[in-house]
Amino acid sequence: MFGIDDAVAAGANLITSIIERVWPNPTEEEKAKIERIKIETATALETMKIQLSAIIAEAKSEDPWTSRARPTFLYVMYAVIGLCFIGGILGIWWPDEVGRASTNIAALLNAVPDDLWWLFGAGYLGYTGARSFEKRRGMKR
């Protein structure tokens, strides 16, 4: 996938090769390279501003699903884990049925792509880390 960073890098390389051909004088070449670095930095800063503004807009959204999507995903995962424990307890009275159910649940959980489990872990750690940071700083939600 060709992203903004790749485009900036390709553009920077192109500008560098043009600078080296147009300005053979080392002093002028250095000035031009410094200007190129300034342009790259400004472009990277603008990209970060755009990404940050999208994150802030999502967090301030009035739509309850948009602003609560991450915690809701965590709650769903908590429910899945909790149901596994409940199934284990029910196995005391109905071992055959729970054995069959656990086989089915294991098959279902194995059907979940690894990327989704990694996303859960990253979301869990990111969300709880950010909330802990906010609480320590005394920030409101």
C-alpha positions as CSV (number, residue, x, y, z in Angstrom):
1,M,0.0,0.0,0.0
2,F,1.4,3.4,-1.0
3,G,0.8,5.9,1.8
4,I,1.4,9.5,2.5
5,D,4.8,8.8,4.0
6,D,5.9,6.9,1.0
7,A,4.8,9.7,-1.3
8,V,6.7,12.2,0.9
9,A,9.8,10.0,0.8
10,A,9.6,9.6,-3.0
11,G,9.1,13.3,-3.4
12,A,12.0,14.1,-1.1
13,N,14.3,11.8,-3.1
14,L,13.2,13.4,-6.3
15,I,13.8,16.9,-4.9
16,T,17.3,15.8,-3.6
17,S,18.3,14.4,-7.0
18,I,17.1,17.6,-8.8
19,I,19.0,19.8,-6.2
20,E,22.2,17.9,-6.8
21,R,21.9,18.4,-10.6
22,V,20.8,22.0,-10.6
23,W,23.1,23.4,-7.9
24,P,26.6,22.0,-8.2
25,N,27.8,24.6,-5.7
26,P,28.0,22.8,-2.2
27,T,26.8,25.9,-0.3
28,E,23.7,26.4,-2.4
29,E,23.2,22.6,-2.4
30,E,23.2,22.6,1.4
31,K,20.7,25.5,1.5
32,A,18.4,23.7,-0.8
33,K,18.7,20.5,1.2
34,I,17.9,22.4,4.4
35,E,14.8,23.8,2.6
36,R,13.8,20.3,1.6
37,I,14.1,19.1,5.2
38,K,11.9,22.0,6.3
39,I,9.3,21.1,3.7
40,E,9.4,17.4,4.8
41,T,9.1,18.4,8.4
42,A,6.1,20.7,7.7
43,T,4.4,17.9,5.7
44,A,4.9,15.4,8.4
45,L,3.6,17.9,11.0
46,E,0.5,18.6,8.9
47,T,-0.1,14.9,8.5
48,M,0.1,14.4,12.3
49,K,-2.3,17.3,12.8
50,I,-4.8,15.8,10.4
51,Q,-4.6,12.4,12.2
52,L,-4.9,14.0,15.6
53,S,-7.8,16.1,14.6
54,A,-9.6,12.9,13.4
55,I,-9.0,11.2,16.8
56,I,-10.2,14.3,18.7
57,A,-13.3,14.6,16.6
58,E,-14.1,11.0,17.2
59,A,-13.6,11.3,20.9
60,K,-15.9,14.4,21.0
61,S,-18.6,12.9,18.9
62,E,-22.1,13.2,20.2
63,D,-22.9,9.8,18.7
64,P,-22.7,7.4,21.7
65,W,-21.5,4.4,19.5
66,T,-18.6,6.4,18.0
67,S,-17.4,7.7,21.3
68,R,-17.9,4.4,23.1
69,A,-16.8,1.9,20.4
70,R,-13.6,1.0,22.1
71,P,-15.0,0.3,25.6
72,T,-17.9,-1.6,24.0
73,F,-15.5,-3.9,22.2
74,L,-13.8,-4.6,25.6
75,Y,-17.2,-5.3,27.2
76,V,-18.0,-7.8,24.5
77,M,-14.7,-9.6,25.1
78,Y,-15.3,-9.6,28.8
79,A,-18.7,-11.2,28.1
80,V,-17.1,-13.9,26.0
81,I,-14.5,-14.7,28.7
82,G,-17.2,-14.7,31.4
83,L,-19.4,-17.1,29.4
84,C,-16.5,-19.5,29.3
85,F,-16.3,-19.5,33.1
86,I,-20.1,-20.0,33.4
87,G,-19.9,-22.9,31.0
88,G,-17.2,-24.5,33.1
89,I,-19.3,-24.3,36.2
90,L,-22.4,-25.7,34.4
91,G,-20.2,-28.6,33.4
92,I,-20.5,-29.9,36.9
93,W,-24.2,-30.8,36.3
94,W,-24.3,-31.4,32.6
95,P,-20.8,-32.6,31.6
96,D,-21.8,-34.1,28.2
97,E,-23.6,-31.0,27.0
98,V,-21.0,-28.6,28.3
99,G,-18.3,-30.8,26.7
100,R,-20.0,-30.5,23.4
101,A,-20.5,-26.8,23.9
102,S,-16.9,-26.3,24.9
103,T,-15.8,-28.0,21.7
104,N,-18.1,-25.7,19.7
105,I,-16.9,-22.6,21.6
106,A,-13.2,-23.6,21.1
107,A,-13.9,-24.0,17.4
108,L,-15.6,-20.6,17.3
109,L,-12.8,-18.9,19.2
110,N,-10.2,-20.5,17.0
111,A,-12.2,-19.1,14.0
112,V,-11.5,-15.6,15.2
113,P,-8.6,-14.2,13.3
114,D,-5.4,-13.7,15.3
115,D,-5.4,-10.0,14.2
116,L,-8.6,-9.5,16.0
117,W,-7.1,-10.9,19.2
118,W,-4.1,-8.6,18.8
119,L,-6.5,-5.7,18.2
120,F,-8.3,-6.7,21.5
121,G,-5.0,-6.7,23.4
122,A,-3.8,-3.4,21.9
123,G,-7.2,-1.8,22.5
124,Y,-7.3,-3.1,26.1
125,L,-3.8,-1.9,26.9
126,G,-4.2,1.4,25.0
127,Y,-7.6,2.2,26.6
128,T,-6.7,1.3,30.1
129,G,-3.3,3.0,29.8
130,A,-4.9,6.2,28.5
131,R,-7.6,6.1,31.3
132,S,-5.0,5.6,33.9
133,F,-2.9,8.5,32.6
134,E,-6.0,10.7,32.6
135,K,-6.9,9.8,36.1
136,R,-3.4,10.5,37.4
137,R,-3.5,13.9,35.7
138,G,-6.9,14.6,37.1
139,M,-8.4,15.0,33.6
140,K,-12.1,14.4,33.1
141,R,-13.4,11.9,30.6
